[in-house]
Amino acid sequence: MKGILFTLALLCIGLYAYSFYFLVTVLAISFLIFFHELGHFLAARTLSVKINTFSIGFGEKIYTKNVGGTDYCLSAIPLGGYVQLKGQDDTDPKTKNYDVDSYNVLSPIKRIYILFAGPFFNFILAFLIYILLGFIGVEKRAPIVGYIVEGSAAASAGIAINDKILEINGVKITEWEEISKNVKLEPSTILIDRNGSILSINLTPKIGETINLFNEKMQQPLIGIKSNGEVIKIYHTGLGSLKFAFGETIEASKLIFKSVTKIVSGAVPLKEVGGIVQIADVTSKAAQISLSVLLLITALISVNLGVFNLFPIPALDGGHILFNLYELVFRREVNERVLVILTYCGWVLLLCIMVLATFNDIRKLIGGL
């Protein structure tokens, strides 16, 4: 009953803050979790492992239907989900079963296959969303100059406001973010469109200070221009959509992995760690903007789930994969006492991360007080 009351309160707050867009968020997050668990489910099925429970959500079971010996459940708290295999239970690491249809009788490689399938499905889902985005069109800033920094290379070379950047050293520029990727600390030739006239401008970028995504100051070659804020849609169709989707999935994975390493190293303060409240906030706001923005955020969250679950934390897929790699290499299982201690430590760590993230989310929502 407590779980149901918690969910009802959550829905009321969400609907009050974001209107029906909050329901879009709940559906999106639930689907991402479903797809992750579906990966584990299908992989286990291919190896004839019995699935005891397939649940979307945690806590009290609101709806349960048993099909083929598996309980398919919709649980009260829609902030997670799980597939419980015969012989494997994270809430009781000592659980073992050596029946022919049990997880425990599988070789380490086959267990890793089941464990990796969940995160892999998150990457596949993100890939498919990016393909869809390619056809719908991705909103990007146009490569049009809106401001010129005084004393910059652009000012010296005569670049003007409303100039459209077409090429940098022969590389075609279609959107604003491509400019910084192609600016080098060397003499450069920039092709621009100025009121319909195509001009070629030569300049040498200067080293300047910028702020990256992690709010860190960094030195890099700069032309000395800023966007005028105009937005255009970039389309990726046909085979180009596959290349676009693969590249975006890889870049999103790198970004999330880099974010975690920055937090662990202390480069990004712990107060920047966000959780489910921030995800709900960002997703609900994205739903209000446009379908393409919502899909973009959903794909990023899907990749986030995939990457995070692969971290070697006991109780996560990555932790179980690590235990199975140990067994594969040393030809023996991890000591039961060690396994239990590490698993419970993993739960404590995850709980601490969740509490910290929720605290930060609420602090940000009420204005940092």
Buried (B, 14 or more C-beta within 10 A) or exposed (E): EEBBEBBEEBBEEBBEEBEEBBBBBBEBBBBBBBBBBBBBBBBBEEBEBBBBBBBBBBBBBBEEEEEEEBBBBBBBBBBBBBBBBBBBBBEEBEBBBEEEBBBBBBEBEBBBBBBBBBBBBBBBBBBBBBBBBBEBBBBBBBBBBBEBBEEBBBBEBEBBEEBBBBBBEEEEBEBBEBBEEBBEEEEBEBBBBBEEEEBEBEBBBBEBEEEEEBEEEEEBBBBBBBBBEEEBEBEBEEEEBBEBBEEBBEEBBEBBBBBBEBBEEEEBEEEEBBBBBBBBBBBBBBBEEEEBBBBBBBBBBBBBBBBBBBBBBBBBBBBBBBBBBBBEEEEEBBEEEEBBEBBEBBBEBBEEBEEBBBBBBEEBEEEEE
